[in-house]
């Protein structure tokens, strides 16, 4: 059987794709370590909104003007940052410019096209920025032409705040409104968006990694590289309105535990008020209990643990508060976090990590969320390589993706820095948390370990990287649930592991496809290709327990006459029993087993579900594509 060498390249590729190290060879481990790269922030969907206008939109712009004698256009965003462009494509931050007074360049028309319109002279022509449209007049304002209105709406949005005409060219005019910056070179007959490179997307809250709420309450979702207004609305806005009526105060932050976007399910509710009160409800907001007063500023955000709704965090001003008893009492746990208002919070209770989005950026700290212990410690910035801007929200996904919203610069995501702190043990076959068996391959995720032991027995470390390590459970290990002692270069961990006499698991790749080999040739079967009825195939598995004769832990199985699995292994294809012709240690490997199967002569065409069973314990279920007839030679 040619298993050792034909399968090696297949598993080398998939080991690195998964970010784990398999005990193939020392060279393989080194290749994977070299292939790994540092995690970087990536922007989600840019900084523009597809609002169905004459071009991409952004956020509100308060002022716009041309720099005298330069031809450069400058704008002041609602966040009080000034940007300039010389090519009307790319913008750069300008920290020296002075915003002109509101009436500079104004004129006195005979009449205004709309109440509140701001008028700008450009030679003999007058332009007016009104709340709903841009207008032009060539007769000193006696009559006006609507330059942006079409089908009862403006083609470049509304809420105009200012306009500017280029010196010496009355046909060039630029306008600012609540949806960004717009420019015309033909006196307003056509308009072009200048928002593509302008960092002015005012995301204020993250619903999930692809949905967010803007400063004006608009819900947007990431689609095709830009943000698009969503049909739904931010659920918290509705909760704040509803809860304000039942608590008889202005609710500034609200959470309904168990509720998701667009739903109202859940029973435990938290409310924070504009005057710093924190309340909890056990009946979805019908009645409330108020905690002893601790905050003096408006509650900006409340985070609740998804698994334990009695654990919650609240942010008010520059302070962070924690409850572990369902809001009966809150304690101030800010610790030494750099001063600055906290806008958003998220946490990982199991890892004891909290993230705060503040005026100074995004920070992570260590904080116990299982008890009322000490305040947060170890605060450090996680905003490396991000633009320097206030952070308005931070969200931690179930896949440990950390997403942040930066004022103007949009939404960014990265692998959460704390992922290495959440050390856990998973099966080496499919990276799921399941029991192991004597002889099993297991992986320590989130730590590089040097030695592992339990009850005086050492677990050999077969390979490791900065983020994971692979071990073999000793054949002599007893069954039961234990705490493994893990020792790294500078850290120690204690992690639970359950060992059963059998815990079968089939090895799969990053897409969940099983590693199948043709028994006759020893070649790896492409997971996209079918196997044929009547053929014999081999699958790689782990967790099949002790073998006969006994074999030393950590030593590759012999190429000839490999030890046989001591227990009985059965297999099922779509629930139908499949003959297992043999089950042995994989020759040349540590912790791998080969289970050889005889595919039935009569099977259904297409995808079938394969599983193996030993001593009542079932493996993961994998797809096997089967054809009923062997192709003609």
N, C-alpha and C positions, 0 to 999 in steps of 0.2 A: 504494500500500500504506500502511495506517494504523498501521504497527507502532509508531512512536515514541510516539505518545500513547495508544493503546489499551492498550499493555502496561505503561505507566509505573506506574499505580496498583498493578497486580498485583505488580510487582517491588518497589515501595516497601514494601508490606506484608510480603512475604516476606524482604526484606533485613533489616528490623528484627526479624522473628521469629527469624532465624538469628543475629542479633547481628553482622552484617557490613554493610559499606557498598558499594553498587554505584554505579558511575559513571553515574548517570542525570542528575541535575541538582544544582547547588549547594544548592538548596532541599531536595532529598531527603536529602542528607547531613546537613544541619542538623536536619531532622525526626527522623532516626534518633538523632542524638546527644542530642536533648532527651528522647526516649522511653526511653533507657536509665536504669536505676536501679542503685543500689549493691547488691552481694550481701549478703544477710542470713542469719543462722543460722536454721534451722527445726528444730523438735523432731520426732523420729521416734517416732510411736506412743505418746506420753505417758509416764507414770511408773507405770502400773498393769499388773498381770498378770491375764489371764483364766484363772484356775485352776479354774473350775467350782465356785466356792464361792458363798456367799450374797451376794456382791458382789465388786467388783474388789479384788485383793490388791496388796500392795507388798512391801517388804523387812522384815527383822527389826526389832522395836522392843523395847528393853531395859527401859524403865520407863514408867509411866503414872500420872497423878495429877490430881486437881482442885485448882485454886488456891483456897485458903481464902477464903470470902466473896465470890467473883467469879463462880462458875459456869463459869469457863474450864477447858478440859481441856488438859493439857500432856503431851507424850511426849518421851522421849529415844530417838533412833534408834541403831542399832548403830554409826553413824559419829560418835557422841557429840555430835550436834547436837540442840538442844531446839527443838521447835515447839509453838505453842499455837493453839487455835481457840476462838472465842467463839460462832460460829454453827453449829459442827459440820459445816461444809462447807469453809470456807477456812482454810488454815493460814498462819502467819507465823513466821519465825525469831525466837526469844527468846534473847538473849545474856546476860541477867541472872538467869535462873531458877536456883535451886539444886535439884538432884535430891534428893528425900527419901530417907532411909535405907531399906533394904530391908524392915525389920520395922515401919515406921510403919503404924498402923492394923491390925496383925495381930491374930489371935485364937488361942485354944487349944481346938480342937475335941476331942471325945471320940475320934474316929478320923479319919484322912485318907481321902478317896476314892481317892487314888492316892499312891504314894510320891513324895515331892518336891513335893507340892502346896503352894501358897502361899495362905493363908486371909485373907480381908478381912471385917470385920464391917460390917454395914449395918443399924443398929437391932437388932432381934431376929433378923435373918437373917444367915447366914454364906454367903459365896461362896468358892469355891476355884478357883484356876487351877492345874490339873495339867498334866503334860507333854502329854497328849492331848486333854483336854476341860475345859470349865468346869462346875462343879457348884454346887448350892445346898442349904442345909440350914436347916430351921426348928426343929430340936430340938437345937441346940448341937453338931451334928456327929455325932449318933448314926446318922442315916441321911442319905443324899445323893441328890439327883436330878441326873441328867446333863442339862445344858441345851443342849449342842451336838452330842451324838452322834446320828448317823442312819446306818443301814446300815453300822455298824462304822467310821465315820469322822466327824470333826468337820466341820460345815457351814461353819465359818469357819477351817478349817485347824488345825494343831497346833503344838507347840513353844511353849506359853504361858509367858510370862515374868513377867507381872504383871497385876493388875486393880485397878480403882478404883471405889468407889461414891460417888455424888453425896451431899453432905451434906443431910440432911433428906428424902431420897427413896430409900428402899431398893429401889425398882423400877428406878432408873436405874443401870446398871453398864456400865463400859467395860473392855475386855480388850485386852492386847497379846500378840502371838505372833510367830513367825518370818515370818508373811505380812501383818503390819501391825496396824491398829487397828480395833476393832469395838465397837459400842455397842448396848445394849438399853434400851428404855424400859418394858418389861413384865416385868421380873424374869428375863430370859433366855429367854422363850418365843420371841422373834423377835430377829433381829440385823440391823444395818445396817453396811455398810462405811463407814469414814471415810477411806479411802485415796486417793480420787480426786484430791485437791489436795495430798496429802502428798508432798514430794520425797524419796522413800526407795526408789528403784529402784537396787539395788547391781549395776550392770553392771561387770564386771571385764575383759571382753575382747570385741572386735568380730571376728566371723567374716567378716561382710560388712556392707553397709549396712543389712541387714534381719534379721540374725541375730546374737545375742550370747550370751555366757556370764555367768551371775550369780555372785555370791560363793560360793554353795553348790554350784557346778558345773552348775546347771541350764541347759540350752540353751533359749533362747526366740527366737521369730521374730515380727516385726511383722505383725499382721493386723488390719484394720478398726479402726485407731486405737488398738490396745492390743497388749500383748505376750502371746503364747500359748506354753506349753511345747511344745517341738518333740519329735518322735519320735526324732531322732538325738541323739548326744552330741558334745561337743567333741572333735575328733580329737586335739588336743594332749594331752589328759588320758591317752588310751590310749598315745600315743607316750612320754610321760614314764614311765609304768609299765613299758612294754616296754624302753625304753632304760636305765632304772635297773638292770635285771637284767644288761644286757650291759656297762655301764661300771662296775658294782660301786660305785655311789654314788647318792645321791638326786638325780634330775634335776629341776630346777626350771623349765626352759624347753627346748622341743624343737621342731624344724622339720624336715619332710621335703620337700625341694625338689621342686616339681612336683605335690605331693599337694594335693587339694582336700577340702573338707568331706565326710566320709563315705567317702573312698577312701584307699588306702594306696600309690598310685602315686608313683614318684619314686625316685631313687637316692642323691642327695647329702643327707645328714642332718647336722644340727647339734644338739648337746646342751650345755646349761649346767647346772652342778650347784649345789647349795645352798652349797657351800664355795668357789665362785668359779672352778671349772675350766671350760674351753671345749674341746670335742672335735668332730671331724668324722669322718664315715663316708662312704665312696664306694660302699658296698654295702647301702644302706638300713638301716644300723644293726647289721649283723652283726659288723663289726669297726670299731675306732675308733683315731684318732690324736689325741693330746692336744697342744695348743699350749703353748708356754712360759707359765707362770703369770703373769698380769698383774692379774687382779681378786682382791679379798680378800673381797667380799661376794657374796651369793647372786645368781645370774644371773636377772633378772626376765623378760626378754623377748629373743627373737632375731628379727630380720627378715632375709629373704633376697631378693635381686633375682630377679624372675621370669624374666628373660632370661639372666642371668649368675649362676648359683648360687655362683660363687667369690666374689661380692661379698655381704657380710653385715654387719649391725650387731648389737651386743649391748648390753643395759643391765644394770648392776649397781649398786645403791645410787644415788648421784648421778652416776655416771660412764657415759660412752658409749664403746664400743669398735668398731673397724672392722677388717675383713679384706678384702683384694682378691685374695688368693691361695688361696682355698678353705680358710681356717682354719689354714694353716701358722703364720702369725704374726698377732697382733692388735696394733693400736696404740690408745692412749687419745686420743680426739678430742673430748672434752667442750667444750673451749674455755671461754668465759666464760658458759656457761649458768647462770642463777640457781640457787643451791643448792636442793636438794629432791630427793627420791627420784624416779627415772625409772621409770614403770610400763609405758609403751608407746612404740613407735617405728615409724615408717614413712618412706619416702623415695622420691624420684624421681631415679634415677641420671642420666638424660639431662639433667635440669635442674640437678643438683648441689644438691638441696634435701633437708633432713632435718627431720622433725617429731618432737617429743618430748612425751609426755603425762606430766606431773609433778605433784607435790604442790601446785605453785603455778599450775597450769593448762597450757595448750598453747602451745608455742613452735616457731618455725621458724628454721632456720639454714642457712647455705651450707656445703656440704661436698662435696669431690671424692670420687666413688665409682668413679672409673676408675683411680685410682692412689693410692699411699700418700703423699699430700701433707700439707698443713697441717691442723691441727685445725679444727673448725667455727668459723665466724665469723658475725657479724651476727645473733646470736640476738635475736628479738623475739617478744612475745606475739601470738598470733592469736586470743585468747579475748575480744576486744572484744564486748560485748553478751551474753556468756554469763554464767550465774550464777557467783559466786565459790565455787569448790569444787575439790578435787583432781581431776585428770584421770587416768583409769585406762587409757585406750587411745586410739589415734588410728590411722585407716586412710585410705589414699589409693586411691580407685577408679580403674579404667581410664579413666573419663570425667572425671578430675580433680575428682571430688567428695571433699571432705575430711570424714570422719566422726569425731566424738569422743564418748567416754563420760565423763560427769561423775558423780562420786560422789553418789548420791541423785537427781540431777536428770535422769538418763536419757541419751538419745542425741540428738546434734544433727548436722546436716550443712550444708555450705555449699560453694560453689565454692572450690577450693583457691587461696589467695592467691598462690601461686607461678606460677599459670598464665600470667601475663604474662612470666615469665622464660623459658619454654619456647618460644622464637620458632621458627616453622617456616613453610614456604611450601606452600600448597595450591592446587589448581585453583579458579579463581573460579566454576566451574560447579557443582561438587558438594562442595567443601571436602575433597577427598581428596588425599593426596600422590601425585602422578603427574607424569610429564614434561610440559613445556610445549612450545610451538612459537612461531616468530616471529608476533607479533600477538596472542598469547594473553593473556587476563585471568588474573592470578594474585593470590592474597591472602596477605598476611603476617599470620599469626595470632599474637597475643601482643605486638604492639608497634605504636606509632604512629611511622611513619617520615616523614622530610622529604625525603631524597634517597636514591636507589639507583643504583648503577653497577656495571659489570663490564667490564674490559678497555677502559676509556676510553669506554664507551657508557653513556649515562644511560637509566634506566628511568623513564618518567613515573609519578608518584604521582597517581592519579586522584581518590582520596578516602581519608579516614582517620578513625578514631575512636581513643579511648584504648586499645582492645583489638585493633584490626585496621587494616590498610591495603590498598588495592587498587592494583595496578600493571598496566601493559601491557608485555609483552615486546616490545622494538623489532623491527620488521620486518627490520632489518638485522643482528639478532643472529645470531652463528654458532652452529652446533650443537656439542654436547659437554656435559660436566659442569663447572660453574664454581662459584665461591664468590662470591655477591653481597655487596657491601658496603652495609650498611644504616646510615643515619645518622639518629638521632632528635634530639630537643632536647638531651639530655644523654648519651645512650648510643650505642654502636656495636655492630653485630652482623655476623657473617660466616656466611651461611647457604647451604648447597649447593642448586643448581638444575640439573636436566638439561634441555637444550633439544634436541628432535628436529625434523626438518623437518615432522612432523605429529604431533599428540597430541590427537585429537578428544575432546571431552567435551560432553555434553548438559546444559544448565542444568536443575536440578531445584529444587523448593521444599523446605520443612522436612520434609515427609512423603515425599520422594523422587519426587514426581510431576513429569513433564517439563513445560516451558513449550511448549505447542502453540498455534498460531494457525490460524484458518481463512484459507486463501489468498485467497478471494474477498472477504471482508469485512475482513480484518485484525484481527478480534476474537479475544481470548483464549478458548480452548476450556476449559471447566470440566474439570479432571482427573477428576472423578467421572462425566462424561458421555462417551458413546461417539462415535467418529468413524465415518464410514460408508464402506463399500466403494465405490471409484470416485471418492472425493472427493480433493481436493488439500489438503494441510496443510503448515504450515511449523513447523520446530523451531528454537529458538535454541541455538546451540552456540558453542564457542570451540576454539582449538587447531588450526584448519585451515590455518595457515601463510600463506605469501605470496600476494599477489593481483596481478591484472593489470587495469588498469595499476597501477603501484606507488602506494602511498598513505602519507602521512606518519603516523608513530607519534604517538598521543595526540590525533589529530584525528578528530571524528565523521565517519562515512562520509556521502557526499552522499545527499540524498533521491532524486535522479534518477540513473539509470545507475550504481549502486554497483559498485565493483570486484569482479571475479569471482575466485573461488578458483583458483589456478594449477594445483593438482593435481586428481586425480580422486577424487570422493567417492562411495562406495557405501553402500547402506543395506539392512538385513535385518529382516524381520518374522517372528519365529519361525523364523529360519534361511532364509527364502525371500527372494530378492532383490526389492527394491522400486525402482522407477524414481525416480531423482533428477533432477528437471527443471531445477534450478539450485542453485548454492551461491555466495552473495555476502556481502559485508560488510553487516551490518544497517544500513539507512539511519538516520542520526541517532545512532548509538551508537559507542562506542569499544571495540574488542576483541570485539564480538559478531558472529557470522556467522548468516545465515539459510540453512537447508537445506530446500528445497521438495521434498516427496515426493508421489508419486501412489499412493494406497492401492489395492491390487489389487482387481479386481471380484469375485473369489471369495476369501473369507477365512473363517476360523473365527470364530464368535461368541465374545465374551468377552475376557479379558485376554490380550494378546499381548506378546511381548518385542521391543523395538525397539533397534537399535544402528546406529551408523554406523562406517564403516571408511575409512581413508585411508592409503595407502602401507603397508598391512599393520598399522597401528596401530588398535586397536579402542577405541571410546568406552565409557563406562559403559552398562549395560543398563537400560532403563526400561520401565515397563508402559504400554501403550496399549490402551484399551478400544475394541473394534471391533464394529460391527454390519454384517451382510452386505447389508442392503437400505436404500436411502435412503427415509425416511418419505414417505408420500403427502402432497401439498400440498392 
